[in-house]
Amino acid sequence: MSELIVQSFSSVWDALEDDPIQRANLKLRSALMIEIKKWYNTSSMTQAEAAKVLGTTRPRLNDVLHGKIDRCTIDRLVNMLEAAGRHVTLSIAA
């Protein structure tokens, strides 16, 4: 019988992605997508209305809302948040 090995990770991306550069990118995109989803969920707008406010298309907003991270760039996500009145700031740790 084999021994069960349990690992603990601070983020799902730490568990899924070995490349630290790609992992950092995924963490940032994920955080931005979560903020857009929070904004949308409190907006009481349809996806079409919200997409117009965010300066994007309804299908692209749908990608964000459904976590399709591979279809979202950092630039696009930052632009959407700024259009929603949510200001993005950056903190860099050593």
C-alpha positions in Angstrom: 0.0 0.0 0.0 1.4 3.4 -0.9 1.6 6.3 1.4 -0.7 9.3 0.8 1.2 12.5 0.3 -0.6 15.7 1.1 0.6 19.1 -0.2 -0.7 22.5 0.7 -0.6 25.5 -1.6 -1.4 29.2 -0.9 -3.0 29.5 -4.4 -4.6 27.1 -6.9 -2.1 28.6 -9.4 0.8 27.4 -7.2 -0.5 23.9 -7.5 -1.3 24.0 -11.3 1.6 26.0 -12.8 5.3 25.2 -12.4 6.6 28.2 -14.3 6.8 31.1 -11.8 6.4 33.8 -14.5 3.3 32.2 -15.9 2.0 31.6 -12.4 2.4 35.3 -11.5 0.5 36.2 -14.7 -2.3 33.8 -13.9 -2.6 35.2 -10.3 -2.9 38.7 -11.6 -5.4 38.0 -14.3 -7.5 35.9 -11.8 -7.6 38.8 -9.3 -8.6 41.3 -12.0 -11.3 38.9 -13.2 -12.7 38.4 -9.7 -13.0 42.2 -9.3 -14.9 42.6 -12.6 -17.2 39.8 -11.6 -17.9 41.5 -8.2 -18.6 44.8 -10.0 -21.0 43.0 -12.5 -22.8 41.1 -9.7 -23.6 44.4 -7.9 -24.5 46.4 -11.1 -28.0 44.9 -11.8 -27.1 45.3 -15.5 -27.5 42.8 -18.3 -24.3 41.5 -19.8 -24.9 43.6 -22.9 -25.3 46.7 -20.8 -22.3 46.0 -18.7 -20.2 45.1 -21.7 -21.0 48.5 -23.2 -20.0 50.3 -20.0 -16.8 48.3 -19.9 -15.9 49.0 -23.5 -16.0 45.4 -24.6 -18.3 42.9 -26.2 -20.9 40.7 -24.4 -19.1 37.5 -25.4 -15.8 38.8 -24.0 -17.5 39.8 -20.7 -19.1 36.4 -20.6 -15.5 34.9 -20.9 -14.5 36.9 -17.8 -17.6 36.1 -15.8 -17.1 32.4 -16.5 -13.4 32.3 -15.6 -12.0 31.7 -19.1 -8.7 33.1 -18.1 -6.9 32.0 -21.3 -9.1 34.5 -23.2 -8.3 37.5 -21.0 -5.2 39.7 -21.2 -4.1 41.9 -18.3 -4.4 45.0 -20.5 -8.0 44.2 -21.4 -8.9 43.5 -17.7 -7.3 46.7 -16.4 -9.2 48.7 -19.1 -12.5 47.1 -18.2 -12.0 47.9 -14.5 -11.0 51.5 -15.2 -14.1 51.9 -17.3 -16.2 50.5 -14.4 -14.6 53.2 -12.1 -12.5 50.7 -10.3 -8.9 51.9 -10.2 -6.2 49.3 -10.4 -3.0 49.8 -8.4 0.1 47.7 -8.3 2.2 46.5 -5.5 5.5 44.8 -6.1 7.1 42.6 -3.4 10.8 41.6 -3.3 
